[in-house]
Each structure stands twice: as structure tokens, then as C-alpha cells.
Amino acid sequence: MRISAQVAVWLCALFALACLGFALRGFLALPTTSDPEERELISGYAWYWTFLGVVALVFGVLSWLITRGKFGDVQ
């Protein structure tokens, strides 16, 4: 299955939005948590989702650059 660069841009944007939404929910839940172990877990998950969102953004930008012809001709 081949995914065009334009479709990859939108899929990466959608995935990044979902990941960063989960990360934001985690970071916003930190002040309401009193247990140190639970706070550590929530923080770890929030940073994990942030990492996934940033990776998706990077691949989305690379796909966007491909559609603009910055890496040569699109076939």
C-alpha cells in the first residue's frame, strides 16, 4: 500500500494532534494528583505522548517538504 505525501501530511497532523492532546491532559492532571508515585507515572506518560506527537510533527513536516519538491521531484 502506498500513501501519497499529501495524505501523509494530514495523517501525521491528525496523529500529532491526538498525541499532543493526550499529553496536555496528562500535564493538566499533574496539579490535582497528591500521590508522588501516581504523579511520576502521569508525568512519564505525558512526556511519552509528547515525544510521539513531536515525532509525528517531524514526519509531517518532512512529508510537506516532499510535496513542495524540496527533496527533488515527486513521482
Secondary structure, 3 states (H helix, E strand, C coil): CCCCHHHHHHHHHHHHHHHHHHHHHHHHHHHHCCCHHHHHHHHHHHHHHHHHHHHHHHHHHHHHHHHCCCCCCCC
